[in-house]
């Protein structure tokens, strides 16, 4: 698949993957295409460390609710190989963790576009605030309809490394961390406009709330999206500090300054050990008694 471009289309028919509906069995791309929905124009796949990780992925929420089959790429070579196969039987191969995922339902496309535009206008204060806050952590913040229950996800560009590929590259024995960071794809945060956390953050952004607590909540949205999307936390120290501040607020603590050292009670003087010690007078009396007996 990777090296033999002249026979790539023939070799692709030999590929086998597990899928979200195969119940542990391996399926071919041909069999997948035969089961595609009438409205479906792409072959959807997700790469992960294991089948369980793929099944639990946040990116599966909307696809699962729409009963759409997704291929699971769990072998380290799978994602690398599939990137060299742009289409099969006229169907584009689309990673559900990357940009470009649009039509994942049978709704009218015009309705979807008008709804998305309405969401963009409504949540413009929040997307603007988040982009300014995150800086170069994300390339942009946009509205998504790819997730159902989660507030946000992080997706990568079409030709960049996915979270799974980043994990594989970093785990190599002689991996160059500098080169890996250089090849790291720019990430886009996609927020779910129907989620109550996102709606409340948008209200705070409209009110111009720039307090530390609001900033921490916005960063926690990024942190959870980062981990939920399969990436590793790149700044654990700052993450821990934000979590401590959130805990401080929930516990109604005025500050996080350390409490004074506990007072250790003074030890009481004990003149006796194992029944007590004799004073000098008692010792002399005992000595006299011993002499008289002799």
Backbone bond lengths (Angstrom), bond angles and torsions (degrees), N, CA, C in turn:
res aa  C-N    CA-C-N  psi(-1)  N-CA   C-N-CA  omega(-1)  CA-C   N-CA-C  phi
1 X - - - 1.466 - - 1.527 110.41 -
2 X 1.316 116.75 -44.35 1.457 120.87 -175.55 1.520 111.85 -77.38
3 X 1.323 116.73 -45.78 1.451 120.34 -171.28 1.531 114.03 -97.64
4 X 1.318 117.19 -32.63 1.467 120.77 -175.44 1.526 110.07 -95.00
5 X 1.314 116.37 79.50 1.465 120.40 -176.51 1.520 112.69 -67.21
6 X 1.335 117.49 -29.27 1.463 119.88 -178.29 1.531 112.42 -68.93
7 X 1.333 116.85 -28.14 1.468 120.84 179.86 1.523 112.55 -110.76
8 X 1.309 116.10 17.25 1.467 120.49 -174.99 1.523 112.57 -60.26
9 X 1.316 118.01 -43.55 1.461 121.22 -178.43 1.530 111.55 -64.29
10 X 1.354 116.61 -36.15 1.466 119.80 178.33 1.523 110.90 -71.57
11 X 1.332 115.39 -43.26 1.459 119.69 -179.35 1.527 112.39 -65.86
12 X 1.312 116.67 -30.40 1.471 120.21 -178.63 1.528 111.93 -62.97
13 X 1.321 116.58 -24.18 1.475 119.75 178.69 1.521 111.79 -71.72
14 X 1.333 116.50 -15.11 1.467 120.31 179.68 1.527 112.78 -90.47
15 X 1.316 116.85 -9.99 1.463 120.36 -178.21 1.523 111.14 -67.01
16 X 1.327 115.55 142.89 1.466 121.27 178.64 1.532 108.79 -136.65
17 X 1.328 115.82 135.57 1.463 121.90 179.05 1.524 109.39 -139.68
18 X 1.310 115.38 154.60 1.464 119.30 167.29 1.522 107.74 -78.82
19 X 1.315 116.64 159.01 1.460 119.90 -179.47 1.518 110.42 -139.86
20 X 1.318 115.03 174.75 1.470 120.87 -177.40 1.522 112.59 -69.16
21 X 1.321 117.85 -13.02 1.473 120.89 -179.08 1.522 112.74 -122.29
22 X 1.330 118.58 2.51 1.469 120.30 -173.97 1.522 113.71 -86.73
23 X 1.347 116.83 -8.00 1.463 122.19 178.29 1.532 112.28 53.86
24 X 1.321 115.88 48.37 1.452 120.96 176.30 1.510 115.27 88.27
25 X 1.305 118.51 -9.69 1.464 121.73 179.63 1.536 109.30 -87.57
26 X 1.322 115.29 156.94 1.455 121.40 178.68 1.522 109.93 -93.79
27 X 1.324 115.92 137.13 1.457 121.05 -177.13 1.528 109.77 -124.01
28 X 1.317 115.93 153.21 1.456 121.66 178.02 1.520 109.44 -91.50
29 X 1.326 115.40 166.12 1.458 119.91 176.72 1.525 110.68 -66.50
30 X 1.331 116.83 -32.68 1.467 120.61 178.18 1.521 110.92 -63.17
31 X 1.325 115.97 -45.61 1.468 119.05 -179.43 1.529 111.04 -67.39
32 X 1.331 116.05 -33.83 1.466 119.41 176.57 1.524 110.23 -62.32
33 X 1.331 116.52 -48.82 1.474 121.20 -179.07 1.523 111.00 -59.13
34 X 1.317 116.28 -36.63 1.474 119.46 -178.84 1.521 112.42 -66.98
35 X 1.341 117.29 -20.51 1.471 121.07 -178.86 1.525 113.00 -104.03
36 X 1.308 117.76 4.54 1.462 120.73 -177.78 1.522 111.82 -64.06
37 X 1.344 115.13 148.76 1.454 120.87 176.43 1.533 110.07 -65.56
38 X 1.319 116.61 156.98 1.460 120.28 -179.17 1.521 112.08 -60.81
39 X 1.340 116.56 -35.75 1.460 120.77 -177.85 1.519 112.86 -84.32
40 X 1.349 116.57 -11.03 1.459 120.88 -172.37 1.524 111.42 -76.80
41 X 1.318 116.56 130.54 1.468 121.60 -179.15 1.522 112.43 -115.27
42 X 1.343 118.58 -5.32 1.467 121.91 -176.86 1.524 110.57 -131.16
43 X 1.320 114.70 155.20 1.467 122.24 172.39 1.520 106.62 -92.95
44 X 1.305 116.93 115.89 1.459 120.95 -175.48 1.529 110.70 -91.21
45 X 1.336 115.15 139.42 1.461 119.59 176.70 1.519 109.46 -145.16
46 X 1.333 114.73 157.69 1.459 121.42 176.12 1.519 108.04 -137.82
47 X 1.331 116.55 134.39 1.463 122.20 179.24 1.517 109.47 -101.71
48 X 1.325 116.26 135.72 1.454 119.96 -178.99 1.515 111.55 -155.90
49 X 1.328 115.31 175.29 1.458 121.04 -177.78 1.515 112.18 -71.50
50 X 1.347 116.80 -30.65 1.456 121.52 -179.35 1.516 109.28 -154.54
51 X 1.334 115.60 168.30 1.456 120.43 177.26 1.530 110.33 -61.73
52 X 1.321 115.85 -40.49 1.466 120.40 179.21 1.521 111.39 -61.32
53 X 1.339 116.48 -41.71 1.465 120.66 178.77 1.522 110.76 -63.98
54 X 1.309 117.15 -39.58 1.470 120.98 178.10 1.520 110.89 -65.27
55 X 1.319 116.57 -43.21 1.464 120.64 -178.02 1.524 111.63 -63.66
56 X 1.338 116.08 -35.76 1.460 120.29 -177.13 1.524 113.30 -88.40
57 X 1.310 117.03 -2.04 1.460 120.63 -176.26 1.520 111.79 -61.93
58 X 1.329 115.21 142.42 1.452 121.47 178.22 1.528 111.03 -62.72
59 X 1.326 116.97 -25.15 1.461 120.83 -178.22 1.534 112.65 -73.08
60 X 1.312 116.42 -10.11 1.466 120.07 -179.21 1.525 112.70 -89.80
61 X 1.314 118.08 -8.54 1.473 121.28 -172.94 1.521 112.35 -55.81
62 X 1.311 117.40 -59.08 1.456 121.43 -174.73 1.526 111.61 -69.68
63 X 1.330 116.34 -39.41 1.458 120.43 -179.99 1.521 111.17 -65.14
64 X 1.330 116.14 -39.15 1.464 120.02 178.41 1.523 110.80 -66.73
65 X 1.326 116.65 -41.09 1.466 119.72 -179.63 1.523 111.78 -66.32
66 X 1.354 116.81 -26.55 1.463 121.29 177.90 1.528 112.33 -93.98
67 X 1.346 116.08 6.67 1.461 121.90 177.70 1.530 111.50 57.16
68 X 1.337 115.88 45.46 1.456 121.57 179.64 1.528 108.46 -101.50
69 X 1.308 116.70 131.59 1.463 121.44 179.95 1.528 109.98 -75.69
70 X 1.339 115.58 137.32 1.465 122.15 179.74 1.519 108.60 -129.92
71 X 1.307 116.75 131.83 1.453 121.51 177.68 1.525 110.43 -77.63
72 X 1.342 116.48 140.57 1.465 121.66 178.89 1.528 109.24 -103.41
73 X 1.330 116.89 118.23 1.459 122.80 177.57 1.527 108.10 -103.44
74 X 1.326 116.68 97.49 1.457 121.01 -172.62 1.521 113.49 -111.92
75 X 1.325 117.70 -9.46 1.466 120.37 175.02 1.526 108.18 -85.11
76 X 1.349 118.82 139.39 1.472 120.37 -177.92 1.533 114.33 -53.95
77 X 1.345 117.76 -29.69 1.458 120.14 -178.10 1.527 112.27 -83.78
78 X 1.330 117.31 -15.91 1.468 121.14 -173.21 1.523 112.77 -57.99
79 X 1.318 115.99 -53.15 1.462 119.07 -175.40 1.526 111.35 -66.54
80 X 1.324 115.74 -38.19 1.465 119.34 178.56 1.531 110.43 -62.33
81 X 1.329 116.35 -40.93 1.464 120.42 -178.66 1.521 111.36 -70.97
82 X 1.320 116.64 -41.23 1.464 119.81 -174.85 1.521 111.89 -69.46
83 X 1.331 117.06 -22.91 1.462 120.02 177.38 1.524 111.92 -67.05
84 X 1.327 116.51 -20.06 1.455 121.03 177.50 1.530 111.53 -89.78
85 X 1.303 115.92 -1.18 1.463 121.04 179.35 1.527 107.66 -118.63
86 X 1.299 116.39 93.95 1.465 120.44 -173.84 1.517 113.14 -75.36
87 X 1.344 117.26 -27.36 1.456 119.70 179.78 1.518 110.93 -153.73
88 X 1.323 114.61 163.46 1.460 120.88 177.96 1.529 108.21 -144.47
89 X 1.313 115.47 125.33 1.463 121.63 -179.88 1.531 111.51 54.09
90 X 1.325 115.23 38.30 1.456 120.33 178.36 1.513 114.57 79.43
91 X 1.324 116.89 2.47 1.467 121.55 -179.94 1.525 109.66 -105.09
92 X 1.304 116.76 128.85 1.460 122.35 179.03 1.521 110.50 -71.92
93 X 1.323 116.93 139.31 1.462 121.17 174.36 1.524 108.76 -89.17
94 X 1.320 116.41 124.08 1.461 121.80 -173.69 1.525 110.85 -124.73
95 X 1.347 116.04 121.33 1.468 120.59 173.75 1.528 108.68 -76.15
96 X 1.312 116.62 130.26 1.467 120.06 -177.50 1.523 111.58 -77.01
97 X 1.342 117.29 -6.62 1.464 121.16 179.34 1.523 112.25 -98.45
98 X 1.340 117.25 3.49 1.454 120.72 -176.96 1.520 111.44 -118.95
99 X 1.325 114.68 168.22 1.451 120.24 178.30 1.528 110.64 -63.87
100 X 1.315 115.55 159.06 1.450 119.69 177.02 1.504 114.18 100.88
101 X 1.331 117.22 -3.85 1.463 120.66 179.12 1.525 108.25 -82.20
102 X 1.314 117.07 107.92 1.464 120.73 -175.12 1.524 112.26 -119.77
103 X 1.298 116.22 -64.37 1.454 120.21 -173.50 1.523 110.71 -87.53
104 X 1.327 117.81 96.33 1.466 121.53 178.59 1.532 110.24 -123.49
105 X 1.308 115.64 29.80 1.461 121.14 177.95 1.513 109.72 -163.19
106 X 1.323 115.58 174.17 1.465 120.06 -177.42 1.531 112.66 -97.99
107 X 1.347 116.56 19.24 1.459 119.49 178.14 1.531 110.76 -72.46
108 X 1.305 115.12 158.93 1.452 120.94 178.28 1.530 109.70 -64.46
109 X 1.326 117.53 128.92 1.460 121.69 -176.06 1.523 112.10 -63.09
110 X 1.323 116.57 -36.80 1.461 119.50 179.33 1.524 110.82 -65.11
111 X 1.332 116.25 -39.22 1.467 121.05 177.71 1.526 110.19 -64.67
112 X 1.326 116.52 -40.74 1.465 121.12 179.84 1.525 110.43 -62.38
113 X 1.324 117.23 -43.94 1.463 121.34 -179.40 1.525 111.26 -65.06
114 X 1.336 117.60 -42.70 1.465 120.65 -179.31 1.529 110.62 -67.50
115 X 1.321 116.79 -37.95 1.459 120.23 178.02 1.525 110.53 -66.55
116 X 1.336 116.47 -42.59 1.455 120.30 179.64 1.525 111.68 -63.39
117 X 1.320 116.77 -38.03 1.454 120.03 177.91 1.524 111.20 -66.09
118 X 1.334 115.97 -38.76 1.465 120.09 177.71 1.529 110.74 -63.68
119 X 1.331 116.47 -40.43 1.461 120.59 177.47 1.533 110.61 -65.09
120 X 1.329 117.31 -40.95 1.465 121.10 179.59 1.523 110.90 -59.99
121 X 1.322 116.35 -43.57 1.461 119.74 179.90 1.522 111.44 -66.35
122 X 1.331 116.17 -40.27 1.468 120.81 -177.77 1.526 111.87 -68.46
123 X 1.325 116.05 -39.95 1.463 120.28 -173.98 1.527 113.06 -101.17
124 X 1.299 116.61 18.72 1.464 120.25 178.19 1.520 112.47 -60.10
125 X 1.354 119.85 -41.11 1.482 119.17 177.77 1.524 112.92 -58.05
126 X 1.332 116.69 -40.14 1.460 120.28 -178.11 1.530 111.34 -72.47
127 X 1.318 118.20 -46.57 1.463 120.29 -179.07 1.526 110.85 -61.55
128 X 1.325 116.34 -36.94 1.463 120.43 178.53 1.522 110.61 -68.12
129 X 1.336 116.83 -42.75 1.461 120.95 -179.58 1.526 111.53 -65.45
130 X 1.336 116.36 -43.26 1.458 120.28 -178.16 1.524 111.78 -66.07
131 X 1.320 117.48 -41.60 1.465 120.05 179.50 1.533 110.72 -62.70
132 X 1.317 116.50 -40.52 1.461 120.45 178.56 1.524 110.77 -66.54
133 X 1.321 116.88 -38.70 1.454 121.82 -177.87 1.529 111.41 -71.16
134 X 1.326 117.07 -44.05 1.466 120.83 -175.72 1.522 112.90 -77.83
135 X 1.315 117.38 -24.02 1.460 120.04 179.51 1.518 112.01 61.72
136 X 1.341 116.01 -128.31 1.457 119.75 -177.30 1.526 113.68 -83.80
137 X 1.315 116.97 7.02 1.464 119.86 174.25 1.527 110.82 -65.40
138 X 1.326 116.66 -33.41 1.460 121.37 178.84 1.525 108.88 -131.04
139 X 1.319 115.60 150.52 1.458 120.30 177.52 1.519 110.74 -77.39
140 X 1.328 116.27 -37.90 1.456 120.86 177.89 1.522 109.32 -161.89
141 X 1.324 116.01 166.50 1.464 123.06 175.82 1.520 106.88 -121.61
142 X 1.318 116.36 126.97 1.458 119.80 -176.49 1.525 111.16 -138.57
143 X 1.314 115.64 170.04 1.465 122.69 177.86 1.521 108.91 -86.50
144 X 1.311 116.64 142.41 1.457 120.24 179.32 1.513 111.21 -131.23
145 X 1.318 114.43 154.05 1.457 121.19 171.32 1.526 109.91 -125.04
146 X 1.366 115.53 19.36 1.459 119.82 -179.11 1.515 112.08 -85.47
147 X 1.341 118.39 -15.58 1.459 121.19 -179.78 1.527 109.74 -115.96
148 X 1.338 115.15 154.23 1.456 119.96 -175.17 1.520 112.78 -107.42
149 X 1.334 117.70 -46.99 1.467 120.83 -170.76 1.522 114.53 -113.60
150 X 1.312 118.66 -20.64 1.463 121.89 -177.34 1.521 110.94 -87.42
151 X 1.347 117.70 153.46 1.473 119.70 -178.35 1.520 114.17 -76.56
152 X 1.339 118.00 -29.61 1.466 119.06 -175.75 1.519 110.99 -162.18
153 X 1.346 115.76 157.81 1.459 122.67 174.18 1.522 108.28 -140.43
154 X 1.323 115.46 163.54 1.458 121.38 173.16 1.520 108.29 -114.70
155 X 1.318 117.16 125.60 1.462 122.07 179.62 1.524 109.05 -117.04
156 X 1.316 115.52 158.67 1.458 120.95 179.94 1.527 110.14 -109.90
157 X 1.313 115.54 168.58 1.457 120.37 -179.91 1.527 109.97 -71.14
158 X 1.313 116.08 164.63 1.458 121.32 -176.64 1.522 112.64 -58.03
159 X 1.330 117.36 -36.86 1.459 120.50 -173.89 1.530 112.78 -108.53
160 X 1.308 116.56 10.83 1.458 119.97 178.63 1.517 112.01 -96.43
161 X 1.328 115.73 174.35 1.456 121.80 177.92 1.524 110.34 -68.97
162 X 1.317 116.39 135.76 1.458 120.45 170.78 1.526 108.05 -80.74
163 X 1.334 116.70 172.40 1.466 120.08 177.33 1.522 110.54 -61.31
164 X 1.322 116.67 -37.72 1.464 120.41 179.76 1.521 111.08 -66.37
165 X 1.326 117.62 -41.89 1.464 120.72 179.63 1.521 110.93 -67.46
166 X 1.330 117.43 -36.09 1.463 120.27 175.81 1.523 110.33 -62.30
167 X 1.321 116.13 -41.51 1.469 120.45 178.77 1.520 110.81 -61.70
168 X 1.329 117.18 -43.42 1.461 121.08 -179.38 1.523 110.61 -65.20
169 X 1.327 117.25 -43.26 1.461 120.90 -178.64 1.528 111.12 -65.02
170 X 1.316 116.95 -40.65 1.466 120.24 -178.00 1.528 111.81 -70.76
171 X 1.325 117.57 -26.82 1.465 121.20 -176.27 1.515 113.16 -84.87
172 X 1.320 118.20 -6.46 1.456 120.43 178.98 1.525 110.68 -67.14
173 X 1.316 115.72 144.15 1.471 120.84 -172.95 1.522 112.70 -60.11
174 X 1.331 117.09 -40.21 1.453 119.96 -176.62 1.532 111.06 -112.69
175 X 1.328 115.47 33.44 1.462 119.90 -178.96 1.527 110.43 -67.22
176 X 1.312 115.54 135.77 1.456 122.34 176.34 1.524 107.84 -90.26
177 X 1.329 116.52 109.31 1.458 120.24 -175.88 1.519 111.76 -60.97
178 X 1.325 117.01 -35.36 1.462 120.16 178.77 1.509 111.92 -64.64
179 X 1.334 116.11 -43.49 1.463 120.38 179.51 1.524 109.90 -67.90
180 X 1.325 116.87 -39.33 1.457 120.50 179.12 1.519 111.19 -61.69
181 X 1.328 116.78 -42.76 1.459 120.60 178.24 1.529 111.08 -64.52
182 X 1.331 115.65 -35.96 1.463 119.99 -179.66 1.533 110.84 -66.31
183 X 1.339 115.59 -39.15 1.460 119.91 -178.25 1.523 113.00 -82.86
184 X 1.324 117.21 -5.31 1.462 120.83 -179.32 1.521 110.48 -60.92
185 X 1.308 115.24 131.64 1.457 120.07 -176.35 1.522 111.00 -75.32
186 X 1.325 115.43 147.28 1.454 119.63 173.92 1.524 108.36 -69.75
187 X 1.314 115.57 139.69 1.459 120.02 -174.16 1.520 111.40 -106.56
188 X 1.302 114.07 145.36 1.462 121.33 176.16 1.521 108.72 -113.95
189 X 1.325 116.68 128.45 1.458 119.28 174.59 1.517 109.00 -87.41
190 X 1.319 115.93 127.51 1.451 121.47 176.11 1.526 107.74 -113.96
191 X 1.323 116.27 124.67 1.464 121.08 -176.25 1.523 110.42 -106.13
192 X 1.319 114.39 147.19 1.462 121.92 179.72 1.527 109.04 -90.44
193 X 1.331 119.15 108.09 1.467 120.84 -174.42 1.527 114.29 -67.89
194 X 1.309 117.58 -13.97 1.471 120.48 -179.01 1.527 112.40 -91.80
195 X 1.322 117.04 -7.09 1.459 119.26 -177.46 1.531 109.86 -79.86
196 X 1.342 118.34 135.47 1.475 121.10 -177.33 1.526 113.85 -61.31
197 X 1.333 119.00 -32.10 1.460 120.75 177.87 1.520 109.98 -64.80
198 X 1.319 116.49 -44.07 1.463 121.20 179.67 1.527 110.30 -65.86
199 X 1.326 117.05 -41.30 1.468 121.06 179.82 1.527 111.03 -62.74
200 X 1.334 117.02 -40.81 1.466 120.24 -179.44 1.532 111.01 -70.71
201 X 1.320 117.37 -39.13 1.458 120.05 176.57 1.528 110.98 -63.56
202 X 1.310 116.58 -35.20 1.466 119.93 177.49 1.527 110.56 -66.05
203 X 1.327 116.75 -38.20 1.474 120.58 177.67 1.528 110.39 -63.64
204 X 1.336 116.17 -41.71 1.459 120.20 178.44 1.531 110.71 -65.40
205 X 1.321 116.32 -37.30 1.465 120.09 178.42 1.527 111.19 -66.94
206 X 1.326 116.64 -37.97 1.465 120.75 177.43 1.520 111.06 -64.61
207 X 1.342 116.15 -35.79 1.468 120.74 179.99 1.521 112.27 -79.23
208 X 1.316 117.34 -3.91 1.461 120.75 -179.90 1.508 113.84 73.86
209 X 1.343 116.49 24.75 1.464 120.70 -179.32 1.529 109.45 -71.45
210 X 1.314 116.39 115.22 1.468 120.97 -179.36 1.526 111.48 -122.33
211 X 1.321 116.82 28.60 1.459 121.00 -179.73 1.523 110.24 -70.84
212 X 1.322 115.02 165.09 1.462 120.18 -179.32 1.522 111.24 -63.88
213 X 1.332 117.10 -36.29 1.463 120.04 -179.38 1.527 111.32 -65.00
214 X 1.345 116.64 -40.08 1.465 120.01 177.26 1.518 110.61 -66.14
215 X 1.318 116.64 -40.42 1.466 121.01 177.64 1.522 111.16 -62.69
216 X 1.332 116.33 -41.40 1.459 119.94 178.68 1.523 111.23 -63.84
217 X 1.334 116.79 -40.77 1.466 120.28 178.92 1.528 110.75 -64.04
218 X 1.322 115.94 -40.18 1.465 119.79 178.73 1.531 110.77 -65.38
219 X 1.334 116.29 -39.07 1.457 119.14 177.99 1.525 111.61 -69.53
220 X 1.319 117.07 -34.91 1.459 119.98 177.32 1.526 110.86 -66.18
221 X 1.314 117.09 -30.79 1.464 120.72 173.83 1.523 109.57 -61.86
222 X 1.323 116.20 -41.70 1.469 120.89 177.54 1.531 110.75 -67.15
223 X 1.335 116.22 -44.91 1.464 120.52 -177.71 1.525 111.60 -59.63
224 X 1.326 116.50 -47.15 1.463 120.05 -178.79 1.524 111.29 -68.45
225 X 1.322 116.92 -37.03 1.468 120.08 177.13 1.526 110.27 -65.34
226 X 1.328 116.74 -38.66 1.460 121.85 179.29 1.526 110.69 -60.49
227 X 1.333 115.93 -50.79 1.464 120.44 -178.39 1.517 111.22 -70.33
228 X 1.319 116.74 -40.06 1.460 121.00 -179.18 1.516 112.25 -65.11
229 X 1.332 116.38 -26.38 1.461 121.09 -178.08 1.522 112.33 -89.91
230 X 1.334 116.74 1.46 1.457 120.59 174.48 1.509 115.50 97.51
231 X 1.333 118.36 3.14 1.464 121.24 179.28 1.525 110.19 -88.20
232 X 1.329 116.02 164.72 1.457 120.85 176.66 1.522 109.50 -96.24
233 X 1.313 115.37 150.86 1.463 120.89 179.76 1.523 109.20 -70.27
234 X 1.341 117.03 118.17 1.465 120.49 -174.94 1.520 113.67 -87.93
235 X 1.324 117.83 -10.71 1.470 120.17 178.61 1.533 108.53 -141.55
236 X 1.339 117.10 73.85 1.463 120.44 -175.77 1.521 114.02 -62.94
237 X 1.340 117.75 -28.63 1.465 120.33 -179.45 1.529 110.71 -65.84
238 X 1.320 117.09 -48.75 1.461 120.36 178.71 1.521 111.03 -64.89
239 X 1.323 115.94 -37.05 1.463 120.05 177.62 1.528 111.07 -60.83
240 X 1.329 116.58 -45.22 1.465 120.85 179.69 1.526 111.13 -63.69
241 X 1.327 116.93 -41.47 1.467 120.31 179.41 1.520 111.16 -62.09
242 X 1.344 117.35 -40.68 1.472 120.06 177.96 1.521 110.78 -65.08
243 X 1.318 116.52 -40.96 1.459 119.90 179.73 1.523 111.24 -63.11
244 X 1.331 116.88 -39.35 1.462 120.46 178.75 1.533 110.76 -64.48
245 X 1.344 116.16 -38.57 1.469 118.71 178.80 1.523 111.28 -67.89
246 X 1.312 116.99 -36.83 1.465 120.18 177.05 1.527 110.08 -66.08
247 X 1.327 116.95 -41.12 1.459 121.03 176.50 1.522 110.67 -63.47
248 X 1.325 116.42 -37.96 1.469 121.18 177.39 1.522 111.01 -59.72
249 X 1.328 116.19 -44.22 1.457 119.68 -179.88 1.510 112.33 -66.99
250 X 1.324 117.32 -41.41 1.465 120.40 -178.88 1.521 112.10 -69.30
251 X 1.336 116.34 -27.59 1.466 120.61 178.77 1.532 112.44 -92.61
252 X 1.358 115.65 2.14 1.466 121.44 179.36 1.532 112.18 56.49
253 X 1.321 115.49 42.28 1.463 120.75 177.92 1.522 109.45 -89.22
254 X 1.326 116.46 135.17 1.456 120.65 -179.68 1.525 111.91 -70.09
255 X 1.317 117.35 -35.64 1.460 120.55 179.63 1.524 109.01 -153.67
256 X 1.330 114.39 170.98 1.463 120.65 177.89 1.528 110.96 -108.81
257 X 1.355 115.37 21.41 1.465 118.49 176.05 1.521 109.89 -69.45
258 X 1.314 115.37 145.08 1.450 119.92 -176.98 1.528 111.48 -66.84
259 X 1.325 115.19 146.44 1.460 121.32 175.74 1.533 109.14 -70.85
260 X 1.343 117.41 155.12 1.472 119.65 176.72 1.524 110.94 -59.73
261 X 1.331 114.76 155.23 1.456 119.37 177.44 1.527 110.07 -60.94
262 X 1.302 117.30 143.24 1.463 121.19 179.40 1.534 109.31 -68.03
263 X 1.333 116.12 142.45 1.465 120.54 179.29 1.517 109.36 -82.15
264 X 1.304 114.53 125.37 1.463 119.85 179.93 1.530 108.54 -90.82
265 X 1.328 120.29 123.35 1.477 121.56 -179.18 1.524 111.17 -62.94
266 X 1.332 115.23 141.76 1.462 119.81 -179.86 1.513 110.07 -68.52
267 X 1.337 115.45 144.93 1.455 120.13 179.19 1.525 109.72 -76.02
268 X 1.329 117.46 136.59 1.464 122.18 178.48 1.528 109.41 -79.36
269 X 1.391 115.64 139.97 1.462 119.86 177.88 1.515 109.99 -69.85
270 X 1.313 116.09 132.03 1.463 120.56 -179.14 1.525 108.07 -124.65
271 X 1.322 115.93 108.58 1.465 120.21 -176.31 1.516 113.04 -80.88
272 X 1.318 115.20 -5.20 1.470 116.94 -176.36 1.513 109.79 -122.42
273 X 1.271 117.49 140.30 1.461 123.09 176.26 1.508 107.52 -136.69
274 X 1.316 116.56 130.13 1.469 122.72 179.71 1.518 111.17 53.60
275 X 1.311 116.63 54.73 1.460 120.65 177.99 1.500 113.58 96.47
276 X 1.334 119.62 -6.70 1.459 122.00 174.77 1.513 112.82 103.54
277 X 1.310 114.15 157.55 1.453 120.51 177.47 1.535 108.53 -105.62
278 X 1.316 115.59 147.73 1.472 120.51 179.17 1.513 109.54 -85.42
279 X 1.343 115.68 142.46 1.455 117.94 175.18 1.533 108.70 -82.24
280 X 1.302 116.11 177.23 1.473 120.88 -173.78 1.518 111.92 -63.85
281 X 1.368 117.65 -38.24 1.471 120.53 -178.24 1.514 110.85 -64.17
282 X 1.355 116.07 -42.16 1.462 119.67 -179.57 1.528 110.50 -64.99
283 X 1.337 116.12 -36.19 1.455 119.28 -179.92 1.528 110.63 -66.58
284 X 1.371 116.74 -38.09 1.468 119.79 179.40 1.527 110.83 -65.85
285 X 1.360 117.68 -40.89 1.451 121.02 179.15 1.519 111.30 -62.00
286 X 1.307 116.18 -40.07 1.466 119.66 178.61 1.526 111.35 -66.18
287 X 1.331 116.15 -38.61 1.460 120.05 179.22 1.531 110.93 -64.29
288 X 1.392 116.72 -41.19 1.465 120.23 179.23 1.520 111.39 -64.37
289 X 1.321 114.69 -39.14 1.477 118.79 -179.83 1.531 110.14 -64.86
290 X 1.285 116.43 -39.42 1.470 119.42 -179.81 1.520 110.29 -65.82
291 X 1.362 118.28 -36.86 1.458 122.30 -179.09 1.529 111.24 -67.22
292 X 1.374 115.23 -40.27 1.457 118.69 -178.70 1.524 111.49 -66.90
293 X 1.313 116.51 -34.70 1.457 120.13 178.36 1.511 110.43 -66.24
294 X 1.315 115.58 -34.21 1.458 118.90 178.19 1.538 111.70 -71.28
